[in-house]
Amino acid sequence: FLEDCGMYFPEVKNHPDKYLQRCPDSVKKWLKQLKNAGKILLLITSSHSDYCRLLCEHVLGNDFEEYFDILITNALKPGFFSLTPNQRPFRTLENDEEQEALLSLEKPGWYSQGNAIQLYDLLKKMTGKLDPKVVYFGDSMHSDIFPAHHYSNWETVFILEELLGDKGTVPAKAESEPLEKKGKYEGDPLKVPYFVSKQWGSFFMDRLPGLENAEETLVHTWSCKCISTYSTIAIPSLEAIADLPLDYRFTRFSSNSSATAGYYPSPPRALLPSQDSAMMK
């Protein structure tokens, strides 16, 4: 990004509107409500600070830093969660250049690299609690959801775009919007990647052929099992929950034996009761 080389970075710099969607007002209002309610808001990204700034200024506005108490760039997830302070210390930034390693994290601000252990120590100081609760939103099972749950025992909200492929989970407002406002994919809306792939089938269910004359068997995919195992809840987008009261009580995946309990606003059609008898793969 700094060297302005390659095809990707110069193109995004010069034509951000072509590649980036601006944050809906409902989500910006929700972030402000959380902060006004005394919540500590963090942004943790593996992008470098200069690229992060470009994205956030375009998506949230030039005042994007006001939405967050702590910003961490070049976090190098999932190592941010799995590595120790000695292996991955925090570093301050000066003109987007990383400085010397910090022995500890003493105050909110903008940092580079780092680790979840020292971040959690700072959250203890800021909240005055021995065991502050962290809810982490992410869209990658590999970099966000699994490591945050497994290494840090944080609550995790999986932003799962595949849920948008189910008519039962698409907000009514989105259905009435012109195509150019619906997302980053152009052309026939039936071709967007949220819908069932003709090559791979459902993201949530597999069909295994039976032996000889036996009927095929429906099984939950490995990805589907990971969702209910490592996520607290799964949502199609932040916009889907932005208008809910801050004290809204979601049904968690772990609240009962159902593999569909944590999907909000509703589970994908492939997992509806008629197919609840499917075997786990």
Disulfide bonds with the S-S distance in Angstrom:
none
